[in-house]
Amino acid sequence: MTDRFKCDLEFEQELGAMPDRKLLEFVARQALETSRRCKDHTVRLITLEGGNRKQSSIIGGITGTIAGIIIAIINYFVGKN
């Protein structure tokens, strides 16, 4: 809890030390990133709530397979040393 408080305090101090232009640019970047994430999550939620479970299952299966292959390759090369 104290780490988070310390981090928040440092962040507040950094924001307070920024000149107006830099602060506006920082806020604009954060707003853009938030907007992009909301858009991505909206598409994801519509897909999940729309009952398109077959598509979600196929995508999940493909993703799991690719992740498994990558992990197997990494383990193979790490085990050779």
Rosetta constraint file for C-alpha pairs under 8 A:
AtomPair CA 1 CA 5 HARMONIC 6.35 0.50
AtomPair CA 2 CA 6 HARMONIC 6.00 0.50
AtomPair CA 3 CA 7 HARMONIC 6.03 0.50
AtomPair CA 4 CA 8 HARMONIC 6.02 0.50
AtomPair CA 5 CA 9 HARMONIC 6.04 0.50
AtomPair CA 6 CA 10 HARMONIC 6.15 0.50
AtomPair CA 7 CA 11 HARMONIC 6.12 0.50
AtomPair CA 8 CA 12 HARMONIC 6.14 0.50
AtomPair CA 9 CA 13 HARMONIC 6.24 0.50
AtomPair CA 10 CA 14 HARMONIC 6.19 0.50
AtomPair CA 11 CA 15 HARMONIC 6.20 0.50
AtomPair CA 12 CA 16 HARMONIC 6.14 0.50
AtomPair CA 13 CA 17 HARMONIC 6.20 0.50
AtomPair CA 14 CA 18 HARMONIC 6.42 0.50
AtomPair CA 15 CA 23 HARMONIC 6.97 0.50
AtomPair CA 18 CA 22 HARMONIC 6.05 0.50
AtomPair CA 18 CA 23 HARMONIC 5.75 0.50
AtomPair CA 19 CA 23 HARMONIC 6.16 0.50
AtomPair CA 20 CA 24 HARMONIC 6.15 0.50
AtomPair CA 21 CA 25 HARMONIC 6.24 0.50
AtomPair CA 22 CA 26 HARMONIC 6.07 0.50
AtomPair CA 23 CA 27 HARMONIC 6.16 0.50
AtomPair CA 24 CA 28 HARMONIC 6.08 0.50
AtomPair CA 25 CA 29 HARMONIC 6.17 0.50
AtomPair CA 26 CA 30 HARMONIC 6.23 0.50
AtomPair CA 27 CA 31 HARMONIC 6.09 0.50
AtomPair CA 28 CA 32 HARMONIC 6.16 0.50
AtomPair CA 29 CA 33 HARMONIC 6.19 0.50
AtomPair CA 30 CA 34 HARMONIC 6.11 0.50
AtomPair CA 31 CA 35 HARMONIC 6.08 0.50
AtomPair CA 32 CA 36 HARMONIC 6.23 0.50
AtomPair CA 33 CA 37 HARMONIC 6.21 0.50
AtomPair CA 34 CA 38 HARMONIC 6.11 0.50
AtomPair CA 35 CA 39 HARMONIC 6.21 0.50
AtomPair CA 36 CA 40 HARMONIC 6.22 0.50
AtomPair CA 37 CA 41 HARMONIC 6.07 0.50
AtomPair CA 38 CA 42 HARMONIC 5.95 0.50
AtomPair CA 39 CA 43 HARMONIC 6.40 0.50
AtomPair CA 40 CA 44 HARMONIC 6.30 0.50
AtomPair CA 41 CA 45 HARMONIC 5.94 0.50
AtomPair CA 42 CA 46 HARMONIC 6.08 0.50
AtomPair CA 43 CA 47 HARMONIC 6.20 0.50
AtomPair CA 44 CA 48 HARMONIC 6.20 0.50
AtomPair CA 45 CA 49 HARMONIC 5.83 0.50
AtomPair CA 46 CA 50 HARMONIC 5.52 0.50
AtomPair CA 47 CA 51 HARMONIC 7.09 0.50
AtomPair CA 47 CA 52 HARMONIC 6.13 0.50
AtomPair CA 47 CA 56 HARMONIC 7.73 0.50
AtomPair CA 48 CA 52 HARMONIC 6.51 0.50
AtomPair CA 48 CA 53 HARMONIC 6.97 0.50
AtomPair CA 48 CA 56 HARMONIC 7.37 0.50
AtomPair CA 52 CA 56 HARMONIC 6.57 0.50
AtomPair CA 53 CA 57 HARMONIC 5.94 0.50
AtomPair CA 54 CA 58 HARMONIC 6.20 0.50
AtomPair CA 55 CA 59 HARMONIC 6.16 0.50
AtomPair CA 56 CA 60 HARMONIC 5.99 0.50
AtomPair CA 57 CA 61 HARMONIC 6.01 0.50
AtomPair CA 58 CA 62 HARMONIC 6.17 0.50
AtomPair CA 59 CA 63 HARMONIC 6.06 0.50
AtomPair CA 60 CA 64 HARMONIC 6.02 0.50
AtomPair CA 61 CA 65 HARMONIC 6.10 0.50
AtomPair CA 62 CA 66 HARMONIC 6.18 0.50
AtomPair CA 63 CA 67 HARMONIC 6.09 0.50
AtomPair CA 64 CA 68 HARMONIC 6.04 0.50
AtomPair CA 65 CA 69 HARMONIC 6.22 0.50
AtomPair CA 66 CA 70 HARMONIC 6.22 0.50
AtomPair CA 67 CA 71 HARMONIC 6.14 0.50
AtomPair CA 68 CA 72 HARMONIC 6.06 0.50
AtomPair CA 69 CA 73 HARMONIC 6.18 0.50
AtomPair CA 70 CA 74 HARMONIC 6.20 0.50
AtomPair CA 71 CA 75 HARMONIC 6.08 0.50
AtomPair CA 72 CA 76 HARMONIC 6.04 0.50
AtomPair CA 73 CA 77 HARMONIC 6.34 0.50
AtomPair CA 74 CA 78 HARMONIC 6.03 0.50
AtomPair CA 75 CA 79 HARMONIC 5.83 0.50
AtomPair CA 76 CA 80 HARMONIC 6.44 0.50
AtomPair CA 77 CA 81 HARMONIC 7.22 0.50
